[in-house]
Amino acid sequence: MKKGKILSAFLMSLCLALSVGFLASCNPTEGSGSDSGSGNGGGTGGEFTGLTFTSSSSASIDEKSFTLSLDMKADKTLTLTAECTGEASSGGGGGFPGGGFPGGDFPFSATEMTGTAAVPATPFAGAAADGTDSSEEETDYSQYNFTQSGTWSEETGYGYTFVLNGETIHVNYDVYASVHYFYYAPSTTIDGTEATASSAVKMQSDMDTSYQKKLASDYEIYEARTCEYHFYGGAESFGGNLNVTDIYLMPDGSAVDMTGRDSITYKTGTWEEAGGVFTVTFDTTVLTSETSTDGNGYRFEYSGGSSGGPFGGSSSYFVYSEKADGTFYTSADFAA
């Protein structure tokens, strides 16, 4: 009996010790949280241990698809890694995931569409039993992988600046999502020819909530706080949502177009002013300003999307310049 009590007490003590140890191991120590400290990437004591940026979508360069990642190093250097994953999607099918319709398959079978039994297609010459073309060798896409190096600096209160492949990039901070981000169109040599991505892709960091404490009280994204003119407007899009467009005219003669809400299309172009008239060019799109009745404001008639698609073409709308009080001109400020 005595031995039983002693054994029971021993087992209870052992269980208690194990429970305390388990709880201690589950409870994070100070400074070991998942949020990075002021862009420290999880470092402690203010030591910078790096942020990693990844592309939210693939970059298409010379009809090849690349996934991108970028690492910030403590020695103020950057490394961009681009991995070629195959041929870029041709896009057809109205933009649904999977190449046309949800799941990537046509939603009706041949029998449902015609009311007759489907007839199997005859394989083309050279096709294997599984439908693949045995006459073509599999491409080693890793030969197109590439890296780029650069440097970074920080402007206190306003975020990071990258110099990557000779290009200066101002990194913005999303105060709602607590992430750093920028848009980038990489260039590389493919089969002996220099090529650039068909459009810029968004590069976004891991969550960095503590960076909010470092922001200046007047923080705005780089384009908004440094532009000479800011134009804003939008039009109703599919589903009744407002398709927002911000156009920033920068001091160096460049123009930036950010169109969209959750998913932004980012474009760059040029602008100039002559005789009180502004001309902005994005690729083949040329915008010419109209002056407000008070002589101080401007607007562009703008169409940011392409025609076609499953929900119809895009319609023109106006984007208006900013007033001194921070609001924007409206149609009422212009002659009918």
C-alpha positions in Angstrom: 0.0 0.0 0.0 2.8 2.4 0.9 4.6 1.5 -2.3 1.4 2.2 -4.2 1.0 5.7 -2.7 4.6 6.5 -3.3 4.3 5.3 -7.0 1.1 7.3 -7.4 2.7 10.5 -6.0 5.7 10.0 -8.2 3.5 9.6 -11.3 1.5 12.8 -10.4 4.7 14.8 -10.0 6.0 13.5 -13.3 2.8 14.5 -15.1 2.8 18.0 -13.5 6.4 18.5 -14.5 5.7 17.4 -18.1 2.7 19.7 -18.3 4.6 22.8 -17.1 7.4 22.0 -19.6 4.9 21.7 -22.4 3.2 25.0 -21.6 6.5 26.7 -21.3 7.5 25.4 -24.7 4.2 26.6 -26.3 4.4 30.1 -24.8 6.5 32.4 -27.1 9.3 34.3 -25.4 9.5 38.0 -25.8 10.7 39.1 -29.2 10.0 35.7 -30.8 6.7 36.6 -32.4 5.9 35.9 -36.1 5.8 39.6 -37.0 9.1 41.0 -38.2 10.4 43.9 -36.1 10.6 47.1 -38.3 11.4 45.0 -41.3 13.7 42.8 -39.4 12.3 39.6 -40.8 11.8 38.1 -37.3 15.1 39.4 -35.9 15.5 40.5 -32.3 17.2 43.5 -30.7 16.6 45.6 -33.9 19.0 43.6 -35.9 18.0 43.3 -39.6 17.7 39.7 -40.7 16.0 40.3 -44.1 12.7 40.5 -45.8 11.6 38.2 -48.6 9.4 39.4 -51.5 7.5 37.1 -53.8 5.5 37.8 -57.0 1.7 37.6 -56.7 1.6 36.4 -60.3 4.0 35.0 -62.9 6.0 37.4 -65.1 5.8 36.7 -68.8 9.1 37.3 -70.7 9.4 36.4 -74.3 6.4 34.0 -74.0 7.9 32.2 -71.0 6.6 32.3 -67.5 8.7 33.2 -64.5 8.1 33.1 -60.7 10.1 35.8 -58.9 11.4 36.1 -55.3 13.7 38.8 -53.8 15.7 38.8 -50.7 16.9 41.8 -48.7 20.2 41.1 -46.9 21.6 42.7 -43.8 24.6 44.0 -45.8 22.3 46.3 -47.8 22.3 44.0 -50.9 19.4 42.5 -52.8 19.1 39.3 -54.8 16.3 38.6 -57.2 15.8 35.0 -58.3 13.6 34.2 -61.4 12.6 30.6 -62.1 11.2 29.7 -65.5 8.2 27.4 -65.1 7.3 26.9 -68.7 5.6 28.6 -71.6 3.5 31.6 -70.7 -0.3 31.2 -70.9 -1.7 32.6 -74.2 -4.7 33.7 -72.1 -7.6 32.7 -74.4 -10.9 31.9 -72.8 -12.1 35.1 -71.2 -9.7 35.1 -68.2 -11.3 32.3 -66.1 -8.8 30.1 -64.1 -7.6 27.1 -65.9 -7.7 28.6 -69.4 -11.3 29.6 -70.2 -13.7 28.2 -67.6 -13.5 27.2 -63.9 -11.5 24.1 -63.5 -9.9 24.5 -67.0 -12.6 22.4 -68.8 -15.4 23.3 -71.1 -18.6 23.1 -69.0 -20.5 21.1 -71.6 -19.7 17.7 -73.1 -20.0 16.9 -76.8 -23.1 14.8 -76.1 -24.8 17.6 -74.1 -24.1 20.1 -76.9 -25.0 18.0 -79.9 -27.3 15.4 -78.4 -25.2 12.6 -80.1 -22.4 10.4 -78.9 -19.0 12.0 -79.0 -16.6 10.6 -81.6 -13.0 10.3 -80.4 -10.5 12.3 -82.5 -7.9 10.5 -84.5 -4.4 11.0 -83.0 -2.1 13.0 -85.3 1.0 11.4 -86.7 3.7 11.1 -84.2 1.4 11.3 -81.2 2.0 8.8 -78.4 -0.8 6.6 -77.0 -1.3 9.1 -74.1 -1.9 12.0 -76.6 1.5 13.6 -76.2 3.7 14.5 -79.2 6.6 12.0 -79.1 8.4 13.9 -81.8 9.1 16.9 -79.5 11.7 16.7 -76.8 10.9 18.0 -73.4 12.3 21.5 -72.9 14.6 22.1 -70.0 13.2 25.5 -68.8 15.8 25.8 -66.0 18.2 27.1 -68.7 16.2 30.3 -68.6 16.5 30.9 -64.8 18.3 34.0 -63.9 19.3 36.2 -60.9 19.8 39.9 -60.5 21.7 41.8 -57.8 21.2 45.2 -56.3 21.3 47.3 -53.1 18.7 48.8 -50.8 18.4 51.8 -48.5 15.8 53.2 -46.1 14.2 56.7 -46.0 13.2 57.1 -42.3 9.4 57.2 -42.0 8.8 56.5 -45.7 10.1 53.1 -46.6 12.7 51.3 -48.6 14.4 52.2 -51.9 15.8 49.5 -54.1 18.4 49.8 -56.9 17.9 46.6 -58.9 19.5 45.9 -62.3 20.2 49.6 -62.6 16.6 50.6 -61.9 15.6 52.7 -58.9 12.4 51.3 -57.2 10.5 53.0 -54.4 8.9 50.4 -52.2 5.5 51.3 -50.7 3.9 50.0 -47.5 0.3 48.9 -47.3 -0.8 50.0 -43.8 -4.0 47.8 -43.9 -2.3 44.6 -45.0 1.0 45.4 -43.1 3.2 44.5 -46.1 5.8 46.2 -48.3 5.3 46.0 -52.0 6.4 47.3 -55.4 5.8 46.6 -59.1 8.6 45.3 -61.3 9.0 44.3 -65.0 12.2 42.3 -65.1 14.5 42.0 -68.1 16.8 39.1 -69.1 18.5 37.6 -72.1 16.6 34.7 -73.7 18.1 32.8 -76.6 20.6 35.6 -77.2 18.0 38.4 -77.2 17.3 40.9 -74.5 13.7 40.8 -73.4 11.5 42.5 -70.8 8.4 41.3 -69.1 5.2 42.2 -71.0 3.8 43.9 -67.8 4.9 44.6 -64.3 4.1 42.2 -61.5 3.5 42.9 -57.9 6.2 41.9 -55.5 5.0 41.7 -51.9 6.8 41.0 -48.6 5.9 38.9 -45.6 3.7 40.6 -43.1 5.6 43.3 -41.1 3.1 44.9 -38.6 5.8 46.6 -36.5 6.8 48.7 -39.4 3.7 50.8 -38.9 5.4 52.3 -35.9 8.2 53.7 -38.1 5.9 55.5 -40.6 5.8 59.3 -40.6 2.5 60.9 -39.6 2.0 62.2 -43.1 2.9 58.9 -44.8 1.5 58.3 -48.3 2.8 55.9 -51.0 5.7 57.3 -52.9 3.8 58.2 -56.0 1.2 60.2 -54.1 3.6 62.2 -51.9 6.0 63.1 -54.7 3.9 63.6 -57.8 3.4 67.0 -59.4 -0.2 66.1 -60.4 -2.6 63.4 -59.2 -5.6 62.4 -61.2 -8.4 60.2 -59.9 -11.6 58.7 -61.3 -13.4 55.6 -62.2 -16.3 53.9 -63.9 -18.8 51.2 -63.1 -17.4 47.7 -63.9 -18.9 44.2 -63.8 -21.0 43.7 -60.7 -21.5 47.4 -60.1 -18.1 48.0 -58.5 -16.1 51.1 -59.2 -13.1 50.5 -61.3 -10.7 53.0 -59.8 -7.9 54.7 -61.7 -5.1 56.8 -60.2 -2.7 58.5 -62.5 0.4 60.2 -61.1 2.5 62.7 -63.1 6.0 62.5 -61.6 8.6 65.2 -61.6 11.0 63.3 -63.9 8.4 63.3 -66.7 7.2 59.7 -66.0 3.6 58.8 -65.5 2.2 56.0 -63.4 -1.2 54.4 -63.9 -2.7 52.2 -61.1 -6.1 50.9 -62.1 -8.2 48.6 -60.0 -9.0 47.9 -56.3 -8.0 44.4 -55.0 -6.0 43.6 -58.1 -4.2 46.6 -59.6 -2.9 46.9 -63.2 0.3 48.9 -63.0 1.5 50.8 -66.1 4.2 53.4 -66.7 4.4 56.1 -69.4 5.4 59.7 -70.0 3.8 63.1 -69.7 4.5 66.7 -70.8 2.8 70.1 -70.6 2.7 72.8 -73.2 0.5 75.9 -73.3 -1.6 74.7 -70.3 -2.4 71.4 -72.0 -1.1 68.1 -70.6 -0.4 65.1 -72.8 0.1 61.6 -71.2 1.2 58.6 -73.1 0.9 54.9 -72.0 2.1 52.7 -74.8 -0.2 53.6 -77.7 -2.8 55.4 -75.5 -2.5 59.2 -75.7 -4.5 61.4 -73.3 -5.0 65.1 -73.7 -6.2 67.2 -70.9 -9.3 69.4 -70.7 -9.3 72.5 -68.5 -11.9 73.2 -65.8 -14.1 76.4 -65.9 -12.1 77.9 -63.1 -8.9 77.4 -65.0 -7.1 75.5 -62.2 -8.2 71.9 -62.8 -7.8 69.3 -65.5 -9.3 66.0 -66.6 -8.6 63.2 -69.0 -11.1 61.0 -70.8 -9.7 57.6 -70.1 -10.2 54.0 -71.0 -8.0 51.7 -69.0 -9.2 48.3 -70.1 -9.2 46.4 -73.4 -12.2 45.6 -75.4 -13.8 42.2 -75.4 -13.9 39.6 -72.7 -16.8 37.7 -71.2 -18.4 40.7 -69.6 -18.2 43.1 -72.6 -15.8 45.9 -73.5 -14.7 48.8 -71.5 -16.2 52.3 -71.6 -14.5 55.6 -71.4 -14.6 57.7 -68.2 -12.9 60.7 -66.8 -10.1 61.1 -64.3 -9.8 64.5 -62.5 -6.9 66.4 -61.0 -6.6 67.1 -57.3 -7.7 70.4 -55.7 -5.6 72.3 -53.2 -7.8 71.0 -50.4 -7.1 67.4 -51.3 -10.5 66.7 -53.0 -10.8 66.1 -56.7 -12.6 68.1 -59.4 -15.8 66.6 -60.8 -17.9 66.8 -63.9 -19.7 69.9 -62.5 -16.4 71.8 -62.7 -16.2 71.5 -66.5 -18.2 72.9 -69.3 -21.0 70.8 -70.6 
